[in-house]
Amino acid sequence: MAIVVNLDVMMAKRKMSLNELSEKVDLTLSNLSILKTGKAKAIRFSTLEAICKVLECQPGDILEFLPEK
């Protein structure tokens, strides 16, 4: 199972930097960077909710399931 994180795409659409998102969501740059690069093993619903509020999007805009072939 492959979950793809499209956080960088949503940030680009909203013209928001990692620093700005970090401040608004109250997450460290390193944790947000781990999520953005797809290296995160998990995400709290509260974190996902905060990101969606700031970026004005849905969880499906950030997370995508791509089945392995």
Biopython code that builds the backbone (N, CA, C, O; Angstrom):
import numpy as np
from Bio.PDB.StructureBuilder import StructureBuilder

atoms = [
    (1, "MET", "N", (0.851, -1.181, 0.000)),
    (1, "MET", "CA", (0.000, 0.000, 0.000)),
    (1, "MET", "C", (0.889, 1.232, 0.000)),
    (1, "MET", "O", (1.855, 1.314, 0.759)),
    (2, "ALA", "N", (0.559, 2.180, -0.847)),
    (2, "ALA", "CA", (1.353, 3.397, -0.938)),
    (2, "ALA", "C", (0.453, 4.610, -0.732)),
    (2, "ALA", "O", (-0.469, 4.858, -1.509)),
    (3, "ILE", "N", (0.735, 5.346, 0.311)),
    (3, "ILE", "CA", (0.037, 6.594, 0.566)),
    (3, "ILE", "C", (0.970, 7.722, 0.133)),
    (3, "ILE", "O", (2.099, 7.824, 0.614)),
    (4, "VAL", "N", (0.497, 8.556, -0.765)),
    (4, "VAL", "CA", (1.278, 9.672, -1.278)),
    (4, "VAL", "C", (0.801, 10.943, -0.586)),
    (4, "VAL", "O", (-0.401, 11.188, -0.485)),
    (5, "VAL", "N", (1.742, 11.744, -0.114)),
    (5, "VAL", "CA", (1.422, 13.008, 0.537)),
    (5, "VAL", "C", (1.617, 14.138, -0.472)),
    (5, "VAL", "O", (2.719, 14.359, -0.973)),
    (6, "ASN", "N", (0.533, 14.841, -0.756)),
    (6, "ASN", "CA", (0.560, 15.938, -1.730)),
    (6, "ASN", "C", (0.541, 17.297, -1.037)),
    (6, "ASN", "O", (-0.036, 18.253, -1.555)),
    (7, "LEU", "N", (1.162, 17.383, 0.118)),
    (7, "LEU", "CA", (1.172, 18.632, 0.873)),
    (7, "LEU", "C", (1.861, 19.743, 0.091)),
    (7, "LEU", "O", (1.404, 20.886, 0.103)),
    (8, "ASP", "N", (2.946, 19.418, -0.582)),
    (8, "ASP", "CA", (3.669, 20.436, -1.353)),
    (8, "ASP", "C", (2.811, 21.005, -2.481)),
    (8, "ASP", "O", (2.919, 22.187, -2.807)),
    (9, "VAL", "N", (1.964, 20.174, -3.075)),
    (9, "VAL", "CA", (1.073, 20.624, -4.144)),
    (9, "VAL", "C", (0.061, 21.624, -3.595)),
    (9, "VAL", "O", (-0.168, 22.677, -4.190)),
    (10, "MET", "N", (-0.546, 21.284, -2.449)),
    (10, "MET", "CA", (-1.543, 22.179, -1.851)),
    (10, "MET", "C", (-0.902, 23.479, -1.376)),
    (10, "MET", "O", (-1.504, 24.546, -1.487)),
    (11, "MET", "N", (0.301, 23.394, -0.855)),
    (11, "MET", "CA", (1.000, 24.600, -0.419)),
    (11, "MET", "C", (1.290, 25.506, -1.623)),
    (11, "MET", "O", (1.157, 26.726, -1.528)),
    (12, "ALA", "N", (1.679, 24.918, -2.732)),
    (12, "ALA", "CA", (1.958, 25.703, -3.940)),
    (12, "ALA", "C", (0.683, 26.359, -4.462)),
    (12, "ALA", "O", (0.704, 27.516, -4.882)),
    (13, "LYS", "N", (-0.433, 25.619, -4.435)),
    (13, "LYS", "CA", (-1.703, 26.182, -4.889)),
    (13, "LYS", "C", (-2.121, 27.370, -4.030)),
    (13, "LYS", "O", (-2.728, 28.320, -4.526)),
    (14, "ARG", "N", (-1.798, 27.312, -2.752)),
    (14, "ARG", "CA", (-2.168, 28.391, -1.820)),
    (14, "ARG", "C", (-1.057, 29.434, -1.667)),
    (14, "ARG", "O", (-1.187, 30.400, -0.916)),
    (15, "LYS", "N", (0.038, 29.211, -2.401)),
    (15, "LYS", "CA", (1.198, 30.119, -2.345)),
    (15, "LYS", "C", (1.657, 30.332, -0.903)),
    (15, "LYS", "O", (1.853, 31.461, -0.453)),
    (16, "MET", "N", (1.825, 29.209, -0.188)),
    (16, "MET", "CA", (2.216, 29.263, 1.211)),
    (16, "MET", "C", (3.541, 28.535, 1.398)),
    (16, "MET", "O", (3.745, 27.443, 0.868)),
    (17, "SER", "N", (4.426, 29.148, 2.151)),
    (17, "SER", "CA", (5.729, 28.540, 2.417)),
    (17, "SER", "C", (5.616, 27.565, 3.581)),
    (17, "SER", "O", (4.644, 27.582, 4.336)),
    (18, "LEU", "N", (6.624, 26.722, 3.708)),
    (18, "LEU", "CA", (6.682, 25.766, 4.811)),
    (18, "LEU", "C", (6.754, 26.510, 6.145)),
    (18, "LEU", "O", (6.141, 26.091, 7.128)),
    (19, "ASN", "N", (7.502, 27.611, 6.176)),
    (19, "ASN", "CA", (7.605, 28.415, 7.401)),
    (19, "ASN", "C", (6.243, 28.972, 7.813)),
    (19, "ASN", "O", (5.866, 28.906, 8.983)),
    (20, "GLU", "N", (5.520, 29.513, 6.856)),
    (20, "GLU", "CA", (4.212, 30.107, 7.145)),
    (20, "GLU", "C", (3.226, 29.045, 7.631)),
    (20, "GLU", "O", (2.500, 29.267, 8.601)),
    (21, "LEU", "N", (3.200, 27.892, 6.958)),
    (21, "LEU", "CA", (2.312, 26.811, 7.367)),
    (21, "LEU", "C", (2.681, 26.309, 8.754)),
    (21, "LEU", "O", (1.806, 26.036, 9.576)),
    (22, "SER", "N", (3.967, 26.190, 9.009)),
    (22, "SER", "CA", (4.449, 25.744, 10.306)),
    (22, "SER", "C", (3.946, 26.642, 11.436)),
    (22, "SER", "O", (3.511, 26.153, 12.478)),
    (23, "GLU", "N", (4.008, 27.933, 11.228)),
    (23, "GLU", "CA", (3.541, 28.887, 12.231)),
    (23, "GLU", "C", (2.032, 28.804, 12.433)),
    (23, "GLU", "O", (1.551, 28.835, 13.566)),
    (24, "LYS", "N", (1.291, 28.699, 11.342)),
    (24, "LYS", "CA", (-0.165, 28.698, 11.426)),
    (24, "LYS", "C", (-0.727, 27.407, 12.007)),
    (24, "LYS", "O", (-1.774, 27.414, 12.656)),
    (25, "VAL", "N", (-0.025, 26.293, 11.772)),
    (25, "VAL", "CA", (-0.489, 24.993, 12.254)),
    (25, "VAL", "C", (0.115, 24.660, 13.618)),
    (25, "VAL", "O", (-0.340, 23.746, 14.305)),
    (26, "ASP", "N", (1.142, 25.412, 13.995)),
    (26, "ASP", "CA", (1.852, 25.195, 15.258)),
    (26, "ASP", "C", (2.544, 23.827, 15.294)),
    (26, "ASP", "O", (2.418, 23.066, 16.253)),
    (27, "LEU", "N", (3.276, 23.548, 14.218)),
    (27, "LEU", "CA", (4.113, 22.352, 14.117)),
    (27, "LEU", "C", (5.541, 22.793, 13.833)),
    (27, "LEU", "O", (5.769, 23.831, 13.212)),
    (28, "THR", "N", (6.489, 22.003, 14.289)),
    (28, "THR", "CA", (7.878, 22.351, 13.999)),
    (28, "THR", "C", (8.149, 22.176, 12.503)),
    (28, "THR", "O", (7.493, 21.388, 11.823)),
    (29, "LEU", "N", (9.123, 22.923, 12.017)),
    (29, "LEU", "CA", (9.511, 22.799, 10.607)),
    (29, "LEU", "C", (9.952, 21.378, 10.279)),
    (29, "LEU", "O", (9.635, 20.854, 9.211)),
    (30, "SER", "N", (10.679, 20.763, 11.193)),
    (30, "SER", "CA", (11.183, 19.407, 10.914)),
    (30, "SER", "C", (10.033, 18.406, 10.794)),
    (30, "SER", "O", (10.050, 17.559, 9.901)),
    (31, "ASN", "N", (9.039, 18.489, 11.676)),
    (31, "ASN", "CA", (7.899, 17.562, 11.582)),
    (31, "ASN", "C", (7.084, 17.802, 10.322)),
    (31, "ASN", "O", (6.636, 16.851, 9.680)),
    (32, "LEU", "N", (6.889, 19.053, 9.966)),
    (32, "LEU", "CA", (6.148, 19.377, 8.756)),
    (32, "LEU", "C", (6.927, 18.943, 7.512)),
    (32, "LEU", "O", (6.336, 18.486, 6.534)),
    (33, "SER", "N", (8.236, 19.084, 7.552)),
    (33, "SER", "CA", (9.081, 18.662, 6.441)),
    (33, "SER", "C", (9.027, 17.143, 6.254)),
    (33, "SER", "O", (8.986, 16.656, 5.125)),
    (34, "ILE", "N", (9.026, 16.404, 7.355)),
    (34, "ILE", "CA", (8.921, 14.939, 7.291)),
    (34, "ILE", "C", (7.608, 14.535, 6.636)),
    (34, "ILE", "O", (7.567, 13.621, 5.812)),
    (35, "LEU", "N", (6.548, 15.218, 7.007)),
    (35, "LEU", "CA", (5.242, 14.942, 6.406)),
    (35, "LEU", "C", (5.241, 15.311, 4.926)),
    (35, "LEU", "O", (4.756, 14.546, 4.092)),
    (36, "LYS", "N", (5.776, 16.464, 4.604)),
    (36, "LYS", "CA", (5.795, 16.959, 3.221)),
    (36, "LYS", "C", (6.571, 16.032, 2.284)),
    (36, "LYS", "O", (6.176, 15.832, 1.135)),
    (37, "THR", "N", (7.661, 15.477, 2.773)),
    (37, "THR", "CA", (8.482, 14.606, 1.922)),
    (37, "THR", "C", (7.965, 13.169, 1.864)),
    (37, "THR", "O", (8.521, 12.335, 1.149)),
    (38, "GLY", "N", (6.902, 12.882, 2.616)),
    (38, "GLY", "CA", (6.320, 11.545, 2.583)),
    (38, "GLY", "C", (7.040, 10.544, 3.456)),
    (38, "GLY", "O", (6.813, 9.342, 3.323)),
    (39, "LYS", "N", (7.901, 11.004, 4.344)),
    (39, "LYS", "CA", (8.656, 10.100, 5.213)),
    (39, "LYS", "C", (7.935, 9.805, 6.519)),
    (39, "LYS", "O", (8.399, 8.982, 7.309)),
    (40, "ALA", "N", (6.807, 10.464, 6.758)),
    (40, "ALA", "CA", (6.058, 10.255, 7.998)),
    (40, "ALA", "C", (5.402, 8.876, 7.985)),
    (40, "ALA", "O", (4.940, 8.409, 6.944)),
    (41, "LYS", "N", (5.368, 8.238, 9.136)),
    (41, "LYS", "CA", (4.728, 6.931, 9.274)),
    (41, "LYS", "C", (3.280, 7.065, 9.725)),
    (41, "LYS", "O", (2.488, 6.135, 9.570)),
    (42, "ALA", "N", (2.933, 8.229, 10.287)),
    (42, "ALA", "CA", (1.578, 8.458, 10.787)),
    (42, "ALA", "C", (1.326, 9.958, 10.865)),
    (42, "ALA", "O", (2.253, 10.768, 10.829)),
    (43, "ILE", "N", (0.044, 10.305, 10.971)),
    (43, "ILE", "CA", (-0.340, 11.691, 11.178)),
    (43, "ILE", "C", (-1.555, 11.698, 12.096)),
    (43, "ILE", "O", (-2.478, 10.904, 11.916)),
    (44, "ARG", "N", (-1.555, 12.582, 13.065)),
    (44, "ARG", "CA", (-2.703, 12.710, 13.956)),
    (44, "ARG", "C", (-3.835, 13.395, 13.210)),
    (44, "ARG", "O", (-3.610, 14.261, 12.364)),
    (45, "PHE", "N", (-5.055, 12.992, 13.538)),
    (45, "PHE", "CA", (-6.211, 13.637, 12.924)),
    (45, "PHE", "C", (-6.247, 15.120, 13.267)),
    (45, "PHE", "O", (-6.666, 15.932, 12.441)),
    (46, "SER", "N", (-5.822, 15.483, 14.455)),
    (46, "SER", "CA", (-5.821, 16.898, 14.849)),
    (46, "SER", "C", (-4.840, 17.700, 13.986)),
    (46, "SER", "O", (-5.108, 18.853, 13.647)),
    (47, "THR", "N", (-3.722, 17.095, 13.639)),
    (47, "THR", "CA", (-2.747, 17.756, 12.766)),
    (47, "THR", "C", (-3.306, 17.887, 11.356)),
    (47, "THR", "O", (-3.198, 18.943, 10.732)),
    (48, "LEU", "N", (-3.899, 16.816, 10.862)),
    (48, "LEU", "CA", (-4.500, 16.835, 9.529)),
    (48, "LEU", "C", (-5.618, 17.869, 9.469)),
    (48, "LEU", "O", (-5.750, 18.589, 8.479)),
    (49, "GLU", "N", (-6.418, 17.944, 10.523)),
    (49, "GLU", "CA", (-7.505, 18.926, 10.591)),
    (49, "GLU", "C", (-6.952, 20.354, 10.551)),
    (49, "GLU", "O", (-7.477, 21.206, 9.834)),
    (50, "ALA", "N", (-5.908, 20.609, 11.311)),
    (50, "ALA", "CA", (-5.309, 21.945, 11.352)),
    (50, "ALA", "C", (-4.744, 22.335, 9.987)),
    (50, "ALA", "O", (-4.919, 23.470, 9.543)),
    (51, "ILE", "N", (-4.074, 21.405, 9.327)),
    (51, "ILE", "CA", (-3.513, 21.675, 8.001)),
    (51, "ILE", "C", (-4.637, 21.969, 7.005)),
    (51, "ILE", "O", (-4.531, 22.894, 6.200)),
    (52, "CYS", "N", (-5.709, 21.179, 7.062)),
    (52, "CYS", "CA", (-6.833, 21.378, 6.152)),
    (52, "CYS", "C", (-7.507, 22.731, 6.385)),
    (52, "CYS", "O", (-7.928, 23.391, 5.435)),
    (53, "LYS", "N", (-7.609, 23.139, 7.647)),
    (53, "LYS", "CA", (-8.206, 24.444, 7.951)),
    (53, "LYS", "C", (-7.369, 25.570, 7.362)),
    (53, "LYS", "O", (-7.901, 26.485, 6.732)),
    (54, "VAL", "N", (-6.060, 25.499, 7.568)),
    (54, "VAL", "CA", (-5.170, 26.559, 7.090)),
    (54, "VAL", "C", (-5.116, 26.595, 5.561)),
    (54, "VAL", "O", (-5.127, 27.672, 4.966)),
    (55, "LEU", "N", (-5.057, 25.437, 4.932)),
    (55, "LEU", "CA", (-4.953, 25.375, 3.472)),
    (55, "LEU", "C", (-6.322, 25.387, 2.784)),
    (55, "LEU", "O", (-6.411, 25.412, 1.556)),
    (56, "GLU", "N", (-7.395, 25.368, 3.599)),
    (56, "GLU", "CA", (-8.758, 25.363, 3.069)),
    (56, "GLU", "C", (-8.940, 24.256, 2.037)),
    (56, "GLU", "O", (-9.274, 24.505, 0.879)),
    (57, "CYS", "N", (-8.711, 23.027, 2.496)),
    (57, "CYS", "CA", (-8.816, 21.871, 1.615)),
    (57, "CYS", "C", (-9.397, 20.680, 2.379)),
    (57, "CYS", "O", (-9.711, 20.783, 3.565)),
    (58, "GLN", "N", (-9.530, 19.579, 1.700)),
    (58, "GLN", "CA", (-10.015, 18.335, 2.277)),
    (58, "GLN", "C", (-8.838, 17.386, 2.497)),
    (58, "GLN", "O", (-7.816, 17.511, 1.822)),
    (59, "PRO", "N", (-8.965, 16.429, 3.442)),
    (59, "PRO", "CA", (-7.874, 15.468, 3.657)),
    (59, "PRO", "C", (-7.459, 14.738, 2.375)),
    (59, "PRO", "O", (-6.282, 14.430, 2.183)),
    (60, "GLY", "N", (-8.426, 14.466, 1.506)),
    (60, "GLY", "CA", (-8.122, 13.787, 0.242)),
    (60, "GLY", "C", (-7.297, 14.629, -0.713)),
    (60, "GLY", "O", (-6.711, 14.099, -1.657)),
    (61, "ASP", "N", (-7.243, 15.937, -0.481)),
    (61, "ASP", "CA", (-6.387, 16.803, -1.293)),
    (61, "ASP", "C", (-4.925, 16.642, -0.890)),
    (61, "ASP", "O", (-4.020, 16.922, -1.677)),
    (62, "ILE", "N", (-4.703, 16.192, 0.339)),
    (62, "ILE", "CA", (-3.346, 16.066, 0.874)),
    (62, "ILE", "C", (-2.850, 14.628, 0.804)),
    (62, "ILE", "O", (-1.687, 14.383, 0.482)),
    (63, "LEU", "N", (-3.734, 13.677, 1.104)),
    (63, "LEU", "CA", (-3.352, 12.266, 1.124)),
    (63, "LEU", "C", (-4.011, 11.528, -0.037)),
    (63, "LEU", "O", (-5.195, 11.715, -0.320)),
    (64, "GLU", "N", (-3.225, 10.690, -0.700)),
    (64, "GLU", "CA", (-3.723, 9.942, -1.845)),
    (64, "GLU", "C", (-3.254, 8.492, -1.741)),
    (64, "GLU", "O", (-2.097, 8.226, -1.414)),
    (65, "PHE", "N", (-4.161, 7.561, -2.021)),
    (65, "PHE", "CA", (-3.819, 6.145, -2.013)),
    (65, "PHE", "C", (-3.519, 5.680, -3.427)),
    (65, "PHE", "O", (-4.353, 5.813, -4.323)),
    (66, "LEU", "N", (-2.322, 5.132, -3.624)),
    (66, "LEU", "CA", (-1.948, 4.543, -4.906)),
    (66, "LEU", "C", (-1.625, 3.067, -4.671)),
    (66, "LEU", "O", (-0.619, 2.749, -4.037)),
    (67, "PRO", "N", (-2.465, 2.168, -5.174)),
    (67, "PRO", "CA", (-2.196, 0.755, -4.962)),
    (67, "PRO", "C", (-0.902, 0.323, -5.669)),
    (67, "PRO", "O", (-0.581, 0.791, -6.761)),
    (68, "GLU", "N", (-0.183, -0.576, -5.012)),
    (68, "GLU", "CA", (1.044, -1.095, -5.625)),
    (68, "GLU", "C", (0.671, -2.091, -6.703)),
    (68, "GLU", "O", (-0.315, -2.818, -6.595)),
    (69, "LYS", "N", (1.483, -2.104, -7.742)),
    (69, "LYS", "CA", (1.193, -2.998, -8.863)),
    (69, "LYS", "C", (1.943, -4.296, -8.748)),
    (69, "LYS", "O", (1.812, -5.163, -9.612)),
]
sb = StructureBuilder()
sb.init_structure("model")
sb.init_model(0)
sb.init_chain("A")
sb.init_seg("    ")
for serial, (resi, resn, name, xyz) in enumerate(atoms, 1):
    if name == "N":
        sb.init_residue(resn, " ", resi, " ")
    sb.init_atom(name, np.array(xyz, "f"), 0.0, 1.0, " ", f" {name:<3s}", serial, name[0])
structure = sb.get_structure()
